[in-house]
Amino acid sequence: MPASVAGAEGRARTGAMGPYAVLRELDDEASGIPVPERRFIGRSADGDRTVLIGTPLPGADPARFLAEAETSRYLLGPWSSPAAEVAAPGDVPWHARPYVPALPLPAALTVHGGPLPERTVRALGTALVETLLIGHGQGLAHAGVSPAAVLLAADGPRLMCFGAVRAAAEDGTPRSGLPGLESGSLPPEQAAGGQPHPAGDVYALGATLAYAATGYTVPERDELPAALRAVVTACLSRDPAARPRPAELLDALSPATAPPAPEAGAAAGPPRPATMPDAAGNPAGRAAALLGPGWLPGRIIAALARQSAELLAATLPVPPAPQD
């Protein structure tokens, strides 16, 4: 284990990471779904800031981990979760982002007691597609979409773990079986060491939506809900060229509805698009219409409320006394 990664493990165990006190881990290993990094909820010493902290897994390359975290700072979109702070050069590797009450997707399925409703899966998929559209428009492949990379918050999902594939192994190096990478979410061309690209993100998105809808990243076709079967199966094509483009996924997951007809005698005016472009010219905005009240099942909302209450009541850990 690299010394810097071992240092991160030790700092987390003693309740500190960078300027933050560690309150608790975010992920529950009982889910059995690999997580590309270790994640903690932390708080500043003055108690004013609560953050979500990421550290590399044992055996990971800390330099690649930090490089991907630094690049993620430039990600745009309301449903992306870029790093806001990164460890200083020479410090143990970590990055942090503002905290919102959220459950990793595997934990959400556990709380719900099984696969999520179709409405939730469609809203989740639409938000993630919008995030990928914006990132691809910036010339970035996410290279880390997986069930554990998705957090569910009351106002919508957050996509993190940017660059997990690249951080796990360099291009040209087989990535199968590496810690933190969920094999069912790993595009076959990237498992063989190929460079991450947007079509690989589509495959990983399909696996993530399959997991949300069935509890498995590579389910049998008949296990998928009929209304989602065609779109998820297309995403999971082994041929990158046969996978749908993100804009096509947006239409499949949240079909555009025509604006209401004008009243008699009223001027029709120019047609309005069902989806307005964002600042980068990408189609965006449909997710916001799907993420209203009721998009998450009640048990998940209750779990988010409990998490928030527990953290509000949490006290900062007492640092260990100095040794004589």
Backbone torsions as a table, in degrees:
resi	resn	phi	psi	omega
1	MET	NA	128.1	176.8
2	PRO	-56.5	145.6	-176.1
3	ALA	-58.5	-37.2	-177.9
4	SER	-67.3	-36.2	177.6
5	VAL	-70.1	-42.3	176.5
6	ALA	-60.0	-37.0	177.6
7	GLY	-64.6	-39.1	177.9
8	ALA	-63.1	-41.8	178.3
9	GLU	-61.7	-44.5	-179.0
10	GLY	-65.9	-41.3	179.9
11	ARG	-63.1	-41.5	-179.8
12	ALA	-63.9	-40.1	-179.1
13	ARG	-65.8	-31.4	-179.1
14	THR	-89.1	3.2	172.6
15	GLY	90.3	21.0	179.7
16	ALA	-142.3	144.2	174.8
17	MET	-150.3	112.3	-173.5
18	GLY	58.6	-134.2	179.8
19	PRO	-86.2	9.0	-172.6
20	TYR	-112.2	143.4	170.5
21	ALA	-86.8	133.2	-179.6
22	VAL	-82.1	124.9	179.7
23	LEU	-93.5	-39.3	-178.0
24	ARG	-171.3	163.6	172.4
25	GLU	-81.1	152.3	178.9
26	LEU	-85.9	-39.0	-170.3
27	ASP	-97.2	149.9	176.1
28	ASP	-108.7	113.9	-176.9
29	GLU	-63.9	-15.2	-177.8
30	ALA	-65.1	-18.3	-179.5
31	SER	-66.3	-25.1	-178.9
32	GLY	77.7	1.6	179.2
33	ILE	-93.4	122.1	-178.3
34	PRO	-59.9	141.6	176.6
35	VAL	-113.2	128.1	-174.2
36	PRO	-67.0	-15.1	178.8
37	GLU	-151.8	163.1	174.0
38	ARG	-83.9	137.1	-174.7
39	ARG	-127.8	135.9	-177.2
40	PHE	-132.9	154.1	169.2
41	ILE	-99.8	127.0	-176.8
42	GLY	-129.2	168.4	-178.8
43	ARG	-141.6	144.1	178.2
44	SER	-68.5	158.9	-175.5
45	ALA	-62.0	-30.1	179.2
46	ASP	-83.8	-2.9	177.7
47	GLY	79.0	3.6	-174.4
48	ASP	-83.6	-26.6	-174.8
49	ARG	-123.6	131.2	172.3
50	THR	-112.8	134.0	-173.6
51	VAL	-134.9	161.9	171.2
52	LEU	-104.0	121.7	-174.1
53	ILE	-107.5	138.1	174.1
54	GLY	-118.2	140.0	175.5
55	THR	-134.4	153.8	-178.5
56	PRO	-70.0	152.2	175.0
57	LEU	-70.3	155.3	173.0
58	PRO	-55.0	134.0	-179.0
59	GLY	91.3	-9.2	179.9
60	ALA	-77.4	158.8	177.1
61	ASP	-85.2	110.8	-176.1
62	PRO	-62.9	-31.5	180.0
63	ALA	-66.4	-44.1	178.8
64	ARG	-67.8	-38.7	178.0
65	PHE	-57.7	-47.9	-178.1
66	LEU	-70.0	-34.4	178.4
67	ALA	-63.8	-42.2	178.5
68	GLU	-68.0	-38.6	177.5
69	ALA	-62.0	-41.7	179.7
70	GLU	-64.3	-42.8	178.8
71	THR	-64.3	-35.6	-177.7
72	SER	-63.9	-18.5	-179.0
73	ARG	-62.0	-18.7	-176.8
74	TYR	-95.5	-0.6	-179.7
75	LEU	-66.9	142.0	179.6
76	LEU	-113.2	170.9	175.9
77	GLY	106.1	144.5	-175.8
78	PRO	-69.1	-19.6	-174.9
79	TRP	-106.0	4.2	172.6
80	SER	-88.0	158.1	-178.6
81	SER	-129.8	74.5	-177.7
82	PRO	-72.7	156.9	173.8
83	ALA	-66.2	137.9	176.2
84	ALA	-103.1	-25.5	178.4
85	GLU	-137.8	144.4	179.4
86	VAL	-132.6	145.9	-179.0
87	ALA	-56.1	145.3	177.4
88	ALA	-69.3	153.0	177.4
89	PRO	-54.0	132.8	179.9
90	GLY	89.4	-14.5	177.9
91	ASP	-82.8	167.0	173.8
92	VAL	-63.1	145.5	-172.7
93	PRO	-75.0	130.5	174.6
94	TRP	-161.4	160.2	168.0
95	HIS	-142.9	161.0	-176.1
96	ALA	-142.4	153.4	177.1
97	ARG	-141.2	159.2	179.1
98	PRO	-59.4	142.8	-179.2
99	TYR	-89.0	137.3	164.5
100	VAL	-129.3	147.4	176.5
101	PRO	-56.4	122.4	-174.8
102	ALA	-156.3	152.2	175.7
103	LEU	-117.8	134.0	169.2
104	PRO	-57.8	147.6	-177.4
105	LEU	-53.0	-43.2	177.7
106	PRO	-60.2	-39.5	178.5
107	ALA	-66.4	-35.0	179.6
108	ALA	-64.4	-39.3	177.7
109	LEU	-66.0	-37.0	177.9
110	THR	-64.0	-46.1	179.8
111	VAL	-63.0	-41.5	-178.6
112	HIS	-71.6	-24.8	-179.0
113	GLY	91.3	19.0	179.2
114	GLY	150.0	-169.0	-178.9
115	PRO	-55.7	154.5	-176.0
116	LEU	-86.0	156.1	179.4
117	PRO	-63.3	157.4	-179.0
118	GLU	-58.5	-40.0	180.0
119	ARG	-58.8	-42.9	-179.7
120	THR	-65.2	-43.0	-178.4
121	VAL	-64.5	-41.8	179.4
122	ARG	-64.7	-44.2	179.2
123	ALA	-63.8	-43.9	178.0
124	LEU	-59.6	-49.0	-178.8
125	GLY	-61.8	-40.9	-179.4
126	THR	-63.4	-44.3	178.9
127	ALA	-63.3	-41.7	-179.8
128	LEU	-68.2	-38.1	177.1
129	VAL	-63.2	-43.3	177.8
130	GLU	-59.4	-40.3	179.0
131	THR	-63.3	-43.3	179.2
132	LEU	-66.8	-39.4	177.9
133	LEU	-57.6	-44.6	-179.2
134	ILE	-66.4	-45.6	179.4
135	GLY	-62.4	-43.8	178.7
136	HIS	-63.8	-35.2	176.1
137	GLY	-65.1	-24.0	175.0
138	GLN	-85.4	1.1	-178.6
139	GLY	81.8	20.7	-177.2
140	LEU	-115.6	135.8	167.4
141	ALA	-96.9	135.3	-175.5
142	HIS	-66.0	-46.6	176.4
143	ALA	56.9	44.1	177.9
144	GLY	-172.2	9.1	179.4
145	VAL	-65.1	128.8	178.8
146	SER	-166.1	166.9	178.8
147	PRO	-54.4	-42.7	-177.6
148	ALA	-71.3	-19.8	179.5
149	ALA	-77.0	-11.3	-175.9
150	VAL	-102.4	124.7	173.4
151	LEU	-108.0	140.1	178.0
152	LEU	-105.1	119.4	175.0
153	ALA	-114.7	165.8	-175.4
154	ALA	-61.9	-32.5	-176.8
155	ASP	-94.2	-0.2	179.1
156	GLY	145.0	173.5	-178.5
157	PRO	-80.1	166.1	171.4
158	ARG	-129.8	131.1	-179.9
159	LEU	-105.9	119.6	-179.5
160	MET	-126.0	-157.3	-178.8
161	CYS	59.9	35.3	177.7
162	PHE	-57.3	133.7	174.8
163	GLY	73.3	19.6	-177.8
164	ALA	-60.4	-36.1	-179.7
165	VAL	-67.5	-45.5	-179.6
166	ARG	-67.6	-35.8	179.7
167	ALA	-70.0	-26.0	-177.3
168	ALA	-77.1	-35.7	-178.4
169	ALA	-163.6	145.5	179.6
170	GLU	-68.9	158.2	175.5
171	ASP	-57.5	141.5	-178.0
172	GLY	91.7	-9.8	179.1
173	THR	-102.8	125.2	177.6
174	PRO	-54.8	137.0	-175.1
175	ARG	-110.3	-0.8	-179.3
176	SER	-66.2	138.1	175.8
177	GLY	79.9	6.0	-179.7
178	LEU	-79.6	146.0	179.9
179	PRO	-58.5	137.6	174.5
180	GLY	90.3	-16.9	-179.2
181	LEU	-98.3	120.9	179.7
182	GLU	-79.5	116.0	-170.2
183	SER	-59.9	-36.3	-178.7
184	GLY	-68.9	-22.2	179.8
185	SER	-94.1	-4.1	-174.7
186	LEU	-90.6	114.8	179.8
187	PRO	-55.4	139.7	-175.0
188	PRO	-58.6	-35.4	-179.6
189	GLU	-69.2	-28.1	177.6
190	GLN	-84.1	-30.5	174.5
191	ALA	-59.9	-32.3	179.5
192	ALA	-81.2	-3.7	178.1
193	GLY	108.1	3.2	-179.2
194	GLY	-67.7	157.1	-179.7
195	GLN	-68.6	133.7	176.8
196	PRO	-60.2	144.0	-179.0
197	HIS	-150.7	167.9	-176.1
198	PRO	-56.4	-37.0	179.5
199	ALA	-64.2	-29.9	175.0
200	GLY	-67.9	-35.6	175.6
201	ASP	-62.2	-35.2	179.0
202	VAL	-65.5	-42.6	177.2
203	TYR	-59.8	-48.2	-178.8
204	ALA	-63.0	-36.3	176.7
205	LEU	-63.8	-43.4	178.2
206	GLY	-59.6	-41.2	178.6
207	ALA	-65.8	-37.3	-179.6
208	THR	-68.2	-41.7	177.6
209	LEU	-68.7	-35.6	175.2
210	ALA	-60.8	-41.4	178.2
211	TYR	-62.9	-45.0	-179.7
212	ALA	-61.6	-33.9	-174.6
213	ALA	-90.2	-19.3	-175.1
214	THR	-133.8	-19.1	-173.3
215	GLY	90.9	3.4	179.8
216	TYR	-134.6	141.4	177.9
217	THR	-79.1	-24.0	178.3
218	VAL	-130.0	71.6	-178.3
219	PRO	-78.6	165.5	167.9
220	GLU	-65.5	148.6	-175.6
221	ARG	-56.2	-39.8	-177.4
222	ASP	-71.6	-14.6	177.6
223	GLU	-75.6	-21.8	-179.1
224	LEU	-74.4	142.6	174.0
225	PRO	-55.2	139.8	-174.6
226	ALA	-54.9	-38.6	-176.2
227	ALA	-70.5	-19.3	-178.6
228	LEU	-109.7	-4.0	-170.6
229	ARG	-60.6	-47.8	-174.1
230	ALA	-65.9	-45.3	-175.2
231	VAL	-69.6	-40.8	-179.2
232	VAL	-69.3	-42.1	179.2
233	THR	-61.3	-39.5	178.8
234	ALA	-64.3	-39.7	178.4
235	CYS	-62.0	-33.6	-174.9
236	LEU	-88.6	15.0	175.5
237	SER	-61.9	137.1	178.5
238	ARG	-71.7	-19.9	178.2
239	ASP	-90.9	113.2	-178.7
240	PRO	-55.4	-34.6	-177.6
241	ALA	-69.1	-20.7	-178.2
242	ALA	-89.0	-6.9	-179.3
243	ARG	-78.2	148.0	178.3
244	PRO	-68.5	154.9	173.9
245	ARG	-79.8	154.6	-178.6
246	PRO	-54.8	-38.5	179.5
247	ALA	-63.5	-34.3	176.3
248	GLU	-69.2	-35.8	177.4
249	LEU	-64.5	-37.7	179.4
250	LEU	-59.2	-43.2	179.0
251	ASP	-68.0	-34.9	-178.2
252	ALA	-73.2	-36.0	-176.8
253	LEU	-85.3	-31.5	-179.7
254	SER	-139.8	77.2	-176.9
255	PRO	-53.1	136.4	178.4
256	ALA	-67.6	139.5	176.8
257	THR	-108.4	140.4	-178.5
258	ALA	-69.7	145.3	177.5
259	PRO	-65.8	152.6	-178.6
260	PRO	-61.5	147.5	179.5
261	ALA	-66.4	142.5	179.4
262	PRO	-67.3	153.6	177.1
263	GLU	-66.9	157.3	-179.2
264	ALA	-56.9	130.9	177.8
265	GLY	87.3	-9.4	179.8
266	ALA	-87.8	147.4	178.2
267	ALA	-71.2	130.9	-177.1
268	ALA	-69.0	-38.8	-178.7
269	GLY	72.2	177.7	-178.9
270	PRO	-69.5	148.2	178.7
271	PRO	-64.0	143.3	179.4
272	ARG	-102.5	132.7	177.5
273	PRO	-68.3	146.2	178.4
274	ALA	-69.1	-24.9	179.3
275	THR	-129.3	123.0	179.0
276	MET	-83.8	144.4	176.3
277	PRO	-72.5	153.1	175.6
278	ASP	-86.7	-170.0	-175.7
279	ALA	-63.0	-25.8	179.8
280	ALA	-90.9	3.2	179.8
281	GLY	86.2	7.6	-179.8
282	ASN	-88.4	144.2	175.6
283	PRO	-65.2	124.7	-178.1
284	ALA	-153.0	161.2	175.3
285	GLY	116.3	-16.1	-179.1
286	ARG	-69.5	-33.2	-177.8
287	ALA	-60.7	-39.6	-177.7
288	ALA	-58.0	-33.6	179.8
289	ALA	-73.0	-21.9	-177.0
290	LEU	-96.4	-13.2	-172.7
291	LEU	-98.9	30.2	178.8
292	GLY	-80.1	-173.4	-179.7
293	PRO	-52.7	134.1	179.2
294	GLY	93.4	-1.7	-178.8
295	TRP	-69.4	-27.9	175.3
296	LEU	-105.5	140.2	175.5
297	PRO	-59.7	154.1	-174.9
298	GLY	-58.8	-37.4	-178.4
299	ARG	-64.6	-34.2	179.0
300	ILE	-71.7	-42.4	176.2
301	ILE	-58.2	-42.6	179.1
302	ALA	-63.3	-39.3	179.1
303	ALA	-66.2	-37.4	176.7
304	LEU	-64.1	-40.1	178.5
305	ALA	-64.4	-40.3	178.5
306	ARG	-64.2	-42.9	179.4
307	GLN	-59.9	-44.5	179.8
308	SER	-61.9	-44.9	-178.9
309	ALA	-64.4	-41.7	-179.7
310	GLU	-62.9	-39.7	-179.3
311	LEU	-72.3	-35.0	176.5
312	LEU	-62.7	-33.3	-178.8
313	ALA	-87.3	-10.0	-176.0
314	ALA	-70.4	144.4	175.8
315	THR	-106.4	150.3	179.3
316	LEU	-66.3	138.4	178.7
317	PRO	-64.2	145.8	178.6
318	VAL	-79.6	125.1	-180.0
319	PRO	-63.5	149.0	-179.7
320	PRO	-64.6	145.9	179.7
321	ALA	-68.3	141.6	179.3
322	PRO	-62.9	144.6	178.9
323	GLN	-82.4	139.4	176.8
324	ASP	-74.8	NA	NA
